[in-house]
Structures are given as structure tokens and as C-alpha cells.
Amino acid sequence: MSAEDRTPDSEWFEQMASSSGMMFFVLRVHPDVALEFVNNAPGAVLLGDRTEPGSATDLDAESLLGQIDPDYTDRLAELFALPPGTGTQVELKWNRLDGLSMYGRGSVRSRQRADGSVVIEGALADITELHEAENSLMRSERRSRLLAENAWEVIWTMDLDGKVTYINPAVERMRGISPEEAMRQSPEEIQPPESAAIGADYYQRLFAAIEAGTEPPTFRGEQEYYRRDGSIMTGELQVIPHVDTDGQVIELIGVTRDISERKIFEAELRNLAVTDTLTGVWNRRHGENLLADDLSARRPGQALSLLMLDIDHFKTVNDTFGHQAGDHVLIEIASRVRRSLRGNDVVSRWGGEEFVVLLRDCALPDALVVAEEIRAAIAEVPFGTLGTCTVSIGAAEFRANEDLQSWLGRADQALYRAKQEGRNEIRASLTG
């Protein structure tokens, strides 16, 4: 069989070209411009008549080139200037006669023939659907980027080695550092040890799930972060593993919302719930809870003592100098009591002018010493123009098998005796 017999003829090539769905063309560009050949591929057919496409072979160079979108004429000019013997990749857009657009992408080459004429030979695939999909993807990416770049929350991505690969500008508002600085930070520079340990635990669970082939866990919780000035920002964090089409985790996507102000507000609310707003010491409700907790946690043989204080003649202070002066006395007495206590002791405002002190690891003899220090600190230093104020104090050490109310009752009875026996006195409960 000769080489000629083994080579398909031109008719076979034309049939294959027309059935391929691609547009094959030969465009003469020198010495004149003429469309020498275009196949009857579906994409090319759609360039035809406005009402009935007809045959692509009915097209001439003027109509074919005239339908190229104006934004692509520079690419067309590059094709015309392509030196003979060279080729390139090209993408063109045609505005079809039916008002729609077609995109073609493929290879072209410039060839000079024996007669001196120059032709551009090319094969273009219809990529209209692909182009629309790419544009849709680009629009989606731009939209996502726009949302991320302008989000109030910090949005970030991290690879499985723990390196931050993206972080939006909100990090500058939250932590006082630029996105570039944040991406260079190590986990130790980002978070305090306690929060970093929580992150490390999540990574362990994530890798365990990956190794086991189970669904990777998400994370939601509160985490702390360092600001540039060294202060702490509290964030509400949500982490979602980004899984590819094969089900493999490729990165982590996180959103961090600054809740520092909320945490401060919550702390203030908690403080208001347990604190006497006037004096700053614990209120009675919280004081009772602390006493109950100490009794529940009491070790065998551990000494606990109570002091119950009452301001002497406090009604006279209010009646003579006014309630504002009375408030000043309460505040000052609470302050002097606290200064007289050890670090692990507790003072609560029990009533209008009454305070209760819990002395931990303190037997009755030592409790009486503390009581005397309190009494003297109040009685021996005048209260400005109000003069001298005094307190009466009852003391009681906790006894085995008694309950909180019994213990408080004994301290109250001792206080009553101190009042009855002259005020500015200290009395101890010596009987059960």
C-alpha cells in the first residue's frame, strides 16, 4: 500500500472537521483578505443568516470578521500580524446575528504559500458554555472576596500544618495588626497558652478523624487572642474543615467574632449579681452561697470562724447627718474591714448596717484577734466631721455536725450580747 493510499483524502478531513463540533477555517490575509474555507460545524453555522443559519460556507471574510466583538479586535490584529511559520493560541468572541454571543478558543498558524500568499489556518472550539462558567466562577470569587474583605468578623484560612494562608483586613481592627503580620505569626504569637492548647486538641481530633476516614469535626467556642499592645481580645470562633470533591480535608476555614465588650458586660452583670453596689463587698445572697460552699468543702478538723458586725447607733448617724453621710460610713467601714483581713477571708454586707466575715482556717482565739483589729481600726480613726463610729462584733467557730443557720445563729447571739453589754465590744459564742 502506497503512502498516498494510507493518507485520508481531503473529503475525509472535511467530514471529520464538520462532525467534530469545532470551527476549522483558512483565512487569506495577503495580498488581500478572503475567507477561503470554513467548515460546517455547529458553532460556525450559528454565525449565518439572522433567521435561518444556513451553511457556514456562505460566510465571507467581511461578515465573519465583522461579527467579532470590538473588545477582541486587538487580538484579531495580532493574528493578521502573525509572521509566517509561527503559531499561537487565541480566544475570540463573535456577536451572532441572533443577538447572542459565541466564544471560540483554539490554535492558529500563519503559513506562506508558494504563490506568495499568506493564510491564517486555525481550529477553534466553541467554549461559550465554558466561558460563561468561568465568568460565573470569577463573579462568585469576586463576590466572596468583596464580602470577606469588608466583613466585620475576621475570616481566615489555615493549612493543615497550622499556617494561616489568608486573613481579611478585619484583623487590624480586632488585634491591631495587618493581615500580612497576622499571616506570619506562629500559634504561640496568636494566642495565650490556654487557648492554644484548645486549638491543639481540636487539631488532634481533626487528624484522628482524617486517619479514621470519619467526618472531620467542626469547632465552635470562645478563644483568646493577643492584640498588638499585649492586651487580650476574646473571640467567638467557628472552624469548618474545607473538604474537596474527593472528601479530603484541604484546609480549615474560620470566622472569629470579637466578643470582648460582651464578655466585659457579662462580667459586670455577674459582678452586679453578687456584689453590694454601695460598699463593693459581696452581697448577702452570694455571701450565703460562699459560706455553704465552704461548709461543703470543709476538711475534717479544718477551723472556720464567723464574725458578725453591726454598726453602733447607725440610725442616729442617718437621722443627724443624713443618708448620704450614712452611706459614707458604710463604705468606709467596709473598706477598713477588708484592710484588716487576710487574703483568703471573705466579707459580705448582711443587712442595712450589718456585715458578716468568714475567716478560713481560723480557730476562735485567732478569730477574736482579727475581730479586735477590726474593732480598733474602726473606733480609733474618726470619720471626718462625723466623728467616731464603732461596731459591735459577735464571733463563732464552726462546730462539727451543725448547719449554716445554727452557726450564723450563734454568731448573731454573740453580737446581741456585745450590743447589750455596752457596744464597741466583742463577744464570742462559747456554747452550742
ROPATOR-745663 format. One record per residue (C-alpha): residue number from 0; x, y, z. Coordinates in nm, 2 decimals. Layout:
# residues N
+-----+--------+--------+--------+
:   n :   east :  north :     up :
+-----+--------+--------+--------+
: NUM :      X :      Y :      Z :
...
+-----+--------+--------+--------+
This chain:
# residues 432
+-----+--------+--------+--------+
:   n :   east :  north :     up :
+-----+--------+--------+--------+
:   0 :   0.00 :   0.00 :   0.00 :
:   1 :   0.14 :   0.33 :  -0.10 :
:   2 :   0.18 :   0.63 :   0.12 :
:   3 :  -0.09 :   0.80 :  -0.08 :
:   4 :  -0.33 :   0.52 :  -0.01 :
:   5 :  -0.26 :   0.54 :   0.36 :
:   6 :  -0.33 :   0.91 :   0.38 :
:   7 :  -0.70 :   1.01 :   0.41 :
:   8 :  -0.82 :   1.24 :   0.13 :
:   9 :  -0.94 :   1.60 :   0.18 :
:  10 :  -1.30 :   1.49 :   0.18 :
:  11 :  -1.24 :   1.27 :   0.48 :
:  12 :  -1.07 :   1.56 :   0.67 :
:  13 :  -1.36 :   1.79 :   0.58 :
:  14 :  -1.62 :   1.53 :   0.71 :
:  15 :  -1.42 :   1.48 :   1.03 :
:  16 :  -1.39 :   1.86 :   1.08 :
:  17 :  -1.76 :   1.92 :   1.03 :
:  18 :  -1.86 :   1.65 :   1.27 :
:  19 :  -1.61 :   1.75 :   1.54 :
:  20 :  -1.81 :   2.05 :   1.66 :
:  21 :  -1.50 :   2.27 :   1.60 :
:  22 :  -1.46 :   2.55 :   1.36 :
:  23 :  -1.19 :   2.50 :   1.10 :
:  24 :  -1.10 :   2.79 :   0.87 :
:  25 :  -0.85 :   2.92 :   0.63 :
:  26 :  -0.83 :   3.30 :   0.61 :
:  27 :  -0.61 :   3.46 :   0.35 :
:  28 :  -0.45 :   3.78 :   0.48 :
:  29 :  -0.21 :   3.86 :   0.20 :
:  30 :  -0.22 :   4.00 :  -0.07 :
:  31 :  -0.59 :   4.05 :   0.01 :
:  32 :  -0.83 :   3.93 :   0.28 :
:  33 :  -1.06 :   3.65 :   0.19 :
:  34 :  -1.22 :   3.35 :   0.37 :
:  35 :  -1.10 :   3.05 :   0.17 :
:  36 :  -1.25 :   2.78 :   0.38 :
:  37 :  -1.48 :   2.73 :   0.68 :
:  38 :  -1.63 :   2.40 :   0.78 :
:  39 :  -2.00 :   2.34 :   0.85 :
:  40 :  -1.95 :   2.29 :   1.23 :
:  41 :  -2.25 :   2.37 :   1.45 :
:  42 :  -2.06 :   2.66 :   1.62 :
:  43 :  -1.98 :   2.81 :   1.28 :
:  44 :  -2.33 :   2.76 :   1.14 :
:  45 :  -2.47 :   2.98 :   1.41 :
:  46 :  -2.28 :   3.27 :   1.26 :
:  47 :  -2.50 :   3.26 :   0.95 :
:  48 :  -2.83 :   3.43 :   0.85 :
:  49 :  -3.03 :   3.61 :   1.11 :
:  50 :  -3.34 :   3.39 :   1.06 :
:  51 :  -3.20 :   3.07 :   0.92 :
:  52 :  -2.83 :   3.00 :   0.99 :
:  53 :  -2.78 :   2.81 :   0.66 :
:  54 :  -2.44 :   2.69 :   0.56 :
:  55 :  -2.12 :   2.84 :   0.71 :
:  56 :  -1.97 :   2.82 :   0.37 :
:  57 :  -2.20 :   3.11 :   0.28 :
:  58 :  -1.99 :   3.34 :   0.50 :
:  59 :  -1.73 :   3.57 :   0.36 :
:  60 :  -1.44 :   3.73 :   0.54 :
:  61 :  -1.62 :   4.06 :   0.59 :
:  62 :  -1.92 :   3.90 :   0.76 :
:  63 :  -1.71 :   3.66 :   0.97 :
:  64 :  -1.46 :   3.93 :   1.08 :
:  65 :  -1.73 :   4.20 :   1.12 :
:  66 :  -1.91 :   3.99 :   1.38 :
:  67 :  -1.60 :   3.98 :   1.61 :
:  68 :  -1.67 :   4.18 :   1.93 :
:  69 :  -1.50 :   4.52 :   1.93 :
:  70 :  -1.32 :   4.43 :   2.26 :
:  71 :  -1.14 :   4.15 :   2.07 :
:  72 :  -1.02 :   4.34 :   1.77 :
:  73 :  -0.67 :   4.38 :   1.92 :
:  74 :  -0.64 :   4.00 :   1.92 :
:  75 :  -0.76 :   3.99 :   1.56 :
:  76 :  -0.49 :   4.24 :   1.47 :
:  77 :  -0.23 :   4.02 :   1.63 :
:  78 :  -0.35 :   3.73 :   1.42 :
:  79 :  -0.31 :   3.94 :   1.10 :
:  80 :   0.04 :   4.03 :   1.21 :
:  81 :   0.14 :   3.68 :   1.29 :
:  82 :   0.47 :   3.60 :   1.10 :
:  83 :   0.45 :   3.31 :   0.85 :
:  84 :   0.58 :   2.99 :   1.01 :
:  85 :   0.46 :   3.08 :   1.36 :
:  86 :   0.15 :   2.98 :   1.56 :
:  87 :  -0.03 :   3.08 :   1.87 :
:  88 :  -0.33 :   3.02 :   2.09 :
:  89 :  -0.62 :   3.26 :   2.05 :
:  90 :  -0.96 :   3.33 :   2.20 :
:  91 :  -1.22 :   3.53 :   2.01 :
:  92 :  -1.58 :   3.65 :   2.07 :
:  93 :  -1.84 :   3.68 :   1.79 :
:  94 :  -2.16 :   3.87 :   1.83 :
:  95 :  -2.41 :   3.64 :   1.65 :
:  96 :  -2.68 :   3.77 :   1.42 :
:  97 :  -2.94 :   3.63 :   1.66 :
:  98 :  -2.82 :   3.87 :   1.93 :
:  99 :  -2.63 :   3.61 :   2.13 :
: 100 :  -2.25 :   3.57 :   2.16 :
: 101 :  -2.02 :   3.29 :   2.09 :
: 102 :  -1.67 :   3.23 :   2.22 :
: 103 :  -1.41 :   3.03 :   2.04 :
: 104 :  -1.07 :   2.92 :   2.16 :
: 105 :  -0.80 :   2.72 :   1.98 :
: 106 :  -0.48 :   2.72 :   1.78 :
: 107 :  -0.39 :   2.91 :   1.47 :
: 108 :  -0.08 :   2.93 :   1.25 :
: 109 :   0.04 :   3.16 :   0.97 :
: 110 :   0.16 :   3.00 :   0.65 :
: 111 :   0.31 :   3.15 :   0.33 :
: 112 :   0.23 :   2.95 :   0.02 :
: 113 :   0.43 :   2.90 :  -0.29 :
: 114 :   0.25 :   3.18 :  -0.48 :
: 115 :   0.35 :   3.43 :  -0.20 :
: 116 :   0.00 :   3.45 :  -0.04 :
: 117 :  -0.02 :   3.43 :   0.33 :
: 118 :  -0.30 :   3.25 :   0.51 :
: 119 :  -0.41 :   3.20 :   0.87 :
: 120 :  -0.52 :   2.84 :   0.94 :
: 121 :  -0.70 :   2.76 :   1.26 :
: 122 :  -0.92 :   2.54 :   1.46 :
: 123 :  -1.14 :   2.69 :   1.72 :
: 124 :  -1.36 :   2.51 :   1.98 :
: 125 :  -1.69 :   2.66 :   2.09 :
: 126 :  -1.62 :   2.75 :   2.46 :
: 127 :  -1.93 :   2.96 :   2.51 :
: 128 :  -2.06 :   2.75 :   2.80 :
: 129 :  -1.71 :   2.71 :   2.94 :
: 130 :  -1.67 :   3.09 :   2.92 :
: 131 :  -2.00 :   3.15 :   3.10 :
: 132 :  -1.90 :   2.90 :   3.37 :
: 133 :  -1.56 :   3.07 :   3.41 :
: 134 :  -1.73 :   3.42 :   3.43 :
: 135 :  -1.98 :   3.29 :   3.68 :
: 136 :  -1.69 :   3.14 :   3.89 :
: 137 :  -1.50 :   3.47 :   3.87 :
: 138 :  -1.81 :   3.67 :   3.97 :
: 139 :  -1.86 :   3.43 :   4.26 :
: 140 :  -1.49 :   3.46 :   4.37 :
: 141 :  -1.51 :   3.84 :   4.34 :
: 142 :  -1.83 :   3.84 :   4.54 :
: 143 :  -1.68 :   3.62 :   4.81 :
: 144 :  -1.36 :   3.83 :   4.82 :
: 145 :  -1.57 :   4.15 :   4.85 :
: 146 :  -1.77 :   4.00 :   5.13 :
: 147 :  -1.46 :   3.88 :   5.31 :
: 148 :  -1.26 :   4.20 :   5.26 :
: 149 :  -1.55 :   4.41 :   5.41 :
: 150 :  -1.67 :   4.17 :   5.67 :
: 151 :  -1.68 :   4.29 :   6.04 :
: 152 :  -1.56 :   3.95 :   6.16 :
: 153 :  -1.22 :   3.81 :   6.10 :
: 154 :  -1.23 :   3.55 :   5.82 :
: 155 :  -0.93 :   3.33 :   5.78 :
: 156 :  -0.80 :   3.01 :   5.62 :
: 157 :  -0.53 :   2.78 :   5.76 :
: 158 :  -0.35 :   2.48 :   5.61 :
: 159 :  -0.31 :   2.15 :   5.79 :
: 160 :   0.03 :   2.25 :   5.91 :
: 161 :  -0.12 :   2.53 :   6.11 :
: 162 :  -0.01 :   2.81 :   5.89 :
: 163 :  -0.25 :   3.09 :   5.82 :
: 164 :  -0.29 :   3.12 :   5.44 :
: 165 :  -0.54 :   3.41 :   5.43 :
: 166 :  -0.69 :   3.66 :   5.67 :
: 167 :  -0.91 :   3.96 :   5.59 :
: 168 :  -0.85 :   4.32 :   5.69 :
: 169 :  -1.08 :   4.30 :   5.99 :
: 170 :  -0.79 :   4.15 :   6.19 :
: 171 :  -0.64 :   4.51 :   6.20 :
: 172 :  -0.95 :   4.64 :   6.38 :
: 173 :  -0.96 :   4.34 :   6.62 :
: 174 :  -0.60 :   4.29 :   6.70 :
: 175 :  -0.42 :   4.60 :   6.58 :
: 176 :  -0.20 :   4.41 :   6.33 :
: 177 :  -0.21 :   4.39 :   5.95 :
: 178 :  -0.32 :   4.08 :   5.76 :
: 179 :   0.04 :   4.04 :   5.64 :
: 180 :   0.17 :   4.04 :   6.00 :
: 181 :  -0.11 :   3.80 :   6.12 :
: 182 :  -0.01 :   3.55 :   5.85 :
: 183 :   0.35 :   3.55 :   5.96 :
: 184 :   0.26 :   3.48 :   6.33 :
: 185 :   0.31 :   3.14 :   6.49 :
: 186 :   0.03 :   2.99 :   6.71 :
: 187 :   0.22 :   3.10 :   7.02 :
: 188 :   0.22 :   3.46 :   6.90 :
: 189 :  -0.15 :   3.45 :   6.82 :
: 190 :  -0.30 :   3.30 :   7.14 :
: 191 :  -0.23 :   3.26 :   7.51 :
: 192 :  -0.12 :   2.91 :   7.61 :
: 193 :  -0.47 :   2.81 :   7.73 :
: 194 :  -0.64 :   2.89 :   7.41 :
: 195 :  -0.35 :   2.75 :   7.20 :
: 196 :  -0.39 :   2.42 :   7.39 :
: 197 :  -0.76 :   2.41 :   7.30 :
: 198 :  -0.66 :   2.46 :   6.93 :
: 199 :  -0.41 :   2.18 :   6.96 :
: 200 :  -0.67 :   1.95 :   7.10 :
: 201 :  -0.90 :   2.03 :   6.81 :
: 202 :  -0.62 :   1.95 :   6.56 :
: 203 :  -0.57 :   1.61 :   6.73 :
: 204 :  -0.93 :   1.53 :   6.69 :
: 205 :  -0.93 :   1.65 :   6.33 :
: 206 :  -0.63 :   1.44 :   6.23 :
: 207 :  -0.78 :   1.14 :   6.42 :
: 208 :  -1.09 :   1.17 :   6.21 :
: 209 :  -0.89 :   1.21 :   5.89 :
: 210 :  -0.69 :   0.90 :   5.97 :
: 211 :  -1.00 :   0.70 :   6.06 :
: 212 :  -1.19 :   0.82 :   5.75 :
: 213 :  -1.47 :   0.96 :   5.95 :
: 214 :  -1.64 :   1.30 :   5.92 :
: 215 :  -1.40 :   1.58 :   6.03 :
: 216 :  -1.52 :   1.77 :   6.33 :
: 217 :  -1.60 :   2.14 :   6.34 :
: 218 :  -1.52 :   2.37 :   6.63 :
: 219 :  -1.72 :   2.64 :   6.79 :
: 220 :  -1.62 :   2.81 :   7.11 :
: 221 :  -1.46 :   3.11 :   7.28 :
: 222 :  -1.09 :   3.18 :   7.23 :
: 223 :  -0.85 :   3.45 :   7.34 :
: 224 :  -0.60 :   3.63 :   7.11 :
: 225 :  -0.32 :   3.87 :   7.17 :
: 226 :  -0.36 :   4.23 :   7.05 :
: 227 :  -0.05 :   4.43 :   6.93 :
: 228 :  -0.04 :   4.61 :   7.27 :
: 229 :  -0.03 :   4.28 :   7.46 :
: 230 :  -0.39 :   4.30 :   7.58 :
: 231 :  -0.63 :   4.01 :   7.53 :
: 232 :  -0.92 :   4.00 :   7.28 :
: 233 :  -1.19 :   3.74 :   7.33 :
: 234 :  -1.33 :   3.59 :   7.02 :
: 235 :  -1.62 :   3.36 :   6.94 :
: 236 :  -1.47 :   3.12 :   6.69 :
: 237 :  -1.62 :   2.88 :   6.44 :
: 238 :  -1.40 :   2.65 :   6.24 :
: 239 :  -1.52 :   2.44 :   5.94 :
: 240 :  -1.29 :   2.19 :   5.76 :
: 241 :  -1.28 :   2.26 :   5.38 :
: 242 :  -1.33 :   1.92 :   5.21 :
: 243 :  -1.26 :   1.87 :   4.83 :
: 244 :  -1.46 :   1.67 :   4.59 :
: 245 :  -1.27 :   1.35 :   4.69 :
: 246 :  -1.37 :   1.40 :   5.06 :
: 247 :  -1.02 :   1.51 :   5.16 :
: 248 :  -0.96 :   1.80 :   5.41 :
: 249 :  -0.75 :   2.05 :   5.23 :
: 250 :  -0.77 :   2.35 :   5.47 :
: 251 :  -0.96 :   2.50 :   5.76 :
: 252 :  -1.19 :   2.80 :   5.72 :
: 253 :  -1.25 :   3.01 :   6.03 :
: 254 :  -1.46 :   3.30 :   6.14 :
: 255 :  -1.38 :   3.50 :   6.45 :
: 256 :  -1.62 :   3.75 :   6.60 :
: 257 :  -1.49 :   4.00 :   6.86 :
: 258 :  -1.69 :   3.95 :   7.18 :
: 259 :  -1.46 :   4.13 :   7.42 :
: 260 :  -1.71 :   4.40 :   7.50 :
: 261 :  -1.98 :   4.14 :   7.55 :
: 262 :  -1.75 :   3.95 :   7.79 :
: 263 :  -1.68 :   4.27 :   7.99 :
: 264 :  -2.06 :   4.34 :   8.01 :
: 265 :  -2.13 :   3.98 :   8.12 :
: 266 :  -1.86 :   4.01 :   8.39 :
: 267 :  -2.02 :   4.33 :   8.51 :
: 268 :  -2.36 :   4.17 :   8.52 :
: 269 :  -2.22 :   3.87 :   8.72 :
: 270 :  -2.04 :   4.12 :   8.95 :
: 271 :  -2.36 :   4.31 :   9.00 :
: 272 :  -2.54 :   3.99 :   9.08 :
: 273 :  -2.30 :   3.91 :   9.37 :
: 274 :  -2.18 :   4.24 :   9.49 :
: 275 :  -2.32 :   4.51 :   9.72 :
: 276 :  -2.33 :   4.81 :   9.49 :
: 277 :  -2.27 :   5.06 :   9.77 :
: 278 :  -1.98 :   4.91 :   9.95 :
: 279 :  -1.83 :   4.68 :   9.69 :
: 280 :  -1.82 :   4.37 :   9.92 :
: 281 :  -2.02 :   4.06 :   9.85 :
: 282 :  -2.39 :   4.08 :   9.89 :
: 283 :  -2.58 :   3.86 :  10.14 :
: 284 :  -2.70 :   3.61 :   9.88 :
: 285 :  -2.35 :   3.55 :   9.75 :
: 286 :  -2.22 :   3.55 :  10.10 :
: 287 :  -2.46 :   3.27 :  10.20 :
: 288 :  -2.35 :   3.07 :   9.89 :
: 289 :  -1.98 :   3.11 :   9.98 :
: 290 :  -2.05 :   3.00 :  10.34 :
: 291 :  -2.24 :   2.70 :  10.22 :
: 292 :  -1.97 :   2.61 :   9.97 :
: 293 :  -1.70 :   2.63 :  10.24 :
: 294 :  -1.90 :   2.40 :  10.47 :
: 295 :  -1.95 :   2.15 :  10.19 :
: 296 :  -1.58 :   2.16 :  10.11 :
: 297 :  -1.46 :   2.17 :  10.47 :
: 298 :  -1.18 :   1.92 :  10.55 :
: 299 :  -1.20 :   1.72 :  10.87 :
: 300 :  -1.06 :   1.93 :  11.15 :
: 301 :  -1.04 :   2.25 :  10.94 :
: 302 :  -1.12 :   2.55 :  11.15 :
: 303 :  -1.37 :   2.81 :  11.03 :
: 304 :  -1.49 :   3.11 :  11.22 :
: 305 :  -1.76 :   3.38 :  11.17 :
: 306 :  -1.76 :   3.74 :  11.27 :
: 307 :  -2.09 :   3.93 :  11.27 :
: 308 :  -2.06 :   4.31 :  11.28 :
: 309 :  -2.32 :   4.57 :  11.34 :
: 310 :  -2.26 :   4.95 :  11.34 :
: 311 :  -2.34 :   5.11 :  11.67 :
: 312 :  -2.61 :   5.38 :  11.67 :
: 313 :  -2.62 :   5.39 :  11.29 :
: 314 :  -2.98 :   5.52 :  11.29 :
: 315 :  -2.85 :   5.82 :  11.48 :
: 316 :  -2.59 :   5.89 :  11.21 :
: 317 :  -2.86 :   5.88 :  10.94 :
: 318 :  -3.10 :   6.10 :  11.14 :
: 319 :  -2.84 :   6.35 :  11.24 :
: 320 :  -2.62 :   6.38 :  10.93 :
: 321 :  -2.84 :   6.24 :  10.65 :
: 322 :  -2.84 :   5.92 :  10.45 :
: 323 :  -2.55 :   6.04 :  10.23 :
: 324 :  -2.34 :   6.06 :  10.54 :
: 325 :  -2.47 :   5.71 :  10.64 :
: 326 :  -2.36 :   5.57 :  10.30 :
: 327 :  -2.01 :   5.72 :  10.36 :
: 328 :  -1.99 :   5.54 :  10.69 :
: 329 :  -2.09 :   5.21 :  10.53 :
: 330 :  -1.84 :   5.24 :  10.25 :
: 331 :  -1.56 :   5.34 :  10.49 :
: 332 :  -1.63 :   5.06 :  10.74 :
: 333 :  -1.64 :   4.80 :  10.46 :
: 334 :  -1.30 :   4.93 :  10.34 :
: 335 :  -1.15 :   4.92 :  10.69 :
: 336 :  -1.28 :   4.57 :  10.75 :
: 337 :  -1.12 :   4.45 :  10.42 :
: 338 :  -0.79 :   4.60 :  10.51 :
: 339 :  -0.79 :   4.41 :  10.84 :
: 340 :  -0.85 :   4.07 :  10.67 :
: 341 :  -0.62 :   3.81 :  10.53 :
: 342 :  -0.62 :   3.73 :  10.16 :
: 343 :  -0.84 :   3.42 :  10.19 :
: 344 :  -1.11 :   3.58 :  10.42 :
: 345 :  -1.45 :   3.69 :  10.29 :
: 346 :  -1.67 :   3.98 :  10.39 :
: 347 :  -2.04 :   4.03 :  10.30 :
: 348 :  -2.29 :   4.30 :  10.37 :
: 349 :  -2.56 :   4.11 :  10.55 :
: 350 :  -2.82 :   4.38 :  10.61 :
: 351 :  -2.85 :   4.76 :  10.63 :
: 352 :  -2.56 :   4.82 :  10.87 :
: 353 :  -2.46 :   4.46 :  10.93 :
: 354 :  -2.16 :   4.27 :  10.79 :
: 355 :  -2.05 :   3.90 :  10.81 :
: 356 :  -1.69 :   3.79 :  10.79 :
: 357 :  -1.58 :   3.44 :  10.71 :
: 358 :  -1.23 :   3.35 :  10.85 :
: 359 :  -1.09 :   3.04 :  10.68 :
: 360 :  -0.85 :   2.81 :  10.86 :
: 361 :  -0.90 :   3.02 :  11.17 :
: 362 :  -1.00 :   2.89 :  11.52 :
: 363 :  -1.19 :   3.11 :  11.77 :
: 364 :  -0.89 :   3.25 :  11.96 :
: 365 :  -0.73 :   3.38 :  11.63 :
: 366 :  -1.07 :   3.50 :  11.52 :
: 367 :  -1.10 :   3.72 :  11.83 :
: 368 :  -0.76 :   3.87 :  11.74 :
: 369 :  -0.89 :   3.96 :  11.40 :
: 370 :  -1.21 :   4.10 :  11.55 :
: 371 :  -1.02 :   4.32 :  11.78 :
: 372 :  -0.81 :   4.45 :  11.48 :
: 373 :  -1.13 :   4.54 :  11.30 :
: 374 :  -1.29 :   4.70 :  11.61 :
: 375 :  -0.98 :   4.91 :  11.67 :
: 376 :  -0.94 :   5.01 :  11.30 :
: 377 :  -1.30 :   5.15 :  11.31 :
: 378 :  -1.32 :   5.30 :  11.66 :
: 379 :  -0.98 :   5.47 :  11.67 :
: 380 :  -0.98 :   5.67 :  11.35 :
: 381 :  -1.26 :   5.93 :  11.33 :
: 382 :  -1.49 :   5.95 :  11.03 :
: 383 :  -1.42 :   6.31 :  10.94 :
: 384 :  -1.68 :   6.56 :  11.06 :
: 385 :  -1.90 :   6.27 :  11.17 :
: 386 :  -1.66 :   6.19 :  11.45 :
: 387 :  -1.61 :   5.84 :  11.59 :
: 388 :  -1.81 :   5.54 :  11.48 :
: 389 :  -1.79 :   5.20 :  11.65 :
: 390 :  -1.91 :   4.84 :  11.58 :
: 391 :  -2.01 :   4.55 :  11.79 :
: 392 :  -1.89 :   4.21 :  11.69 :
: 393 :  -2.00 :   3.86 :  11.76 :
: 394 :  -1.77 :   3.56 :  11.69 :
: 395 :  -1.84 :   3.19 :  11.65 :
: 396 :  -1.63 :   2.90 :  11.54 :
: 397 :  -1.80 :   2.62 :  11.33 :
: 398 :  -1.87 :   2.31 :  11.53 :
: 399 :  -1.90 :   1.96 :  11.38 :
: 400 :  -2.24 :   1.85 :  11.28 :
: 401 :  -2.40 :   2.19 :  11.29 :
: 402 :  -2.56 :   2.35 :  10.99 :
: 403 :  -2.51 :   2.70 :  10.85 :
: 404 :  -2.82 :   2.85 :  11.01 :
: 405 :  -2.71 :   2.73 :  11.35 :
: 406 :  -2.36 :   2.87 :  11.31 :
: 407 :  -2.50 :   3.21 :  11.20 :
: 408 :  -2.74 :   3.20 :  11.48 :
: 409 :  -2.46 :   3.16 :  11.74 :
: 410 :  -2.27 :   3.45 :  11.59 :
: 411 :  -2.58 :   3.66 :  11.60 :
: 412 :  -2.64 :   3.58 :  11.96 :
: 413 :  -2.28 :   3.67 :  12.05 :
: 414 :  -2.34 :   4.00 :  11.86 :
: 415 :  -2.65 :   4.06 :  12.06 :
: 416 :  -2.46 :   4.02 :  12.39 :
: 417 :  -2.19 :   4.27 :  12.26 :
: 418 :  -2.47 :   4.52 :  12.20 :
: 419 :  -2.63 :   4.46 :  12.53 :
: 420 :  -2.31 :   4.48 :  12.73 :
: 421 :  -2.21 :   4.83 :  12.61 :
: 422 :  -2.14 :   4.83 :  12.23 :
: 423 :  -1.80 :   4.87 :  12.07 :
: 424 :  -1.74 :   4.53 :  12.22 :
: 425 :  -1.66 :   4.17 :  12.10 :
: 426 :  -1.83 :   3.87 :  12.23 :
: 427 :  -1.77 :   3.50 :  12.15 :
: 428 :  -2.02 :   3.21 :  12.13 :
: 429 :  -1.89 :   2.96 :  12.38 :
: 430 :  -2.18 :   2.73 :  12.39 :
: 431 :  -2.36 :   2.51 :  12.13 :
+-----+--------+--------+--------+
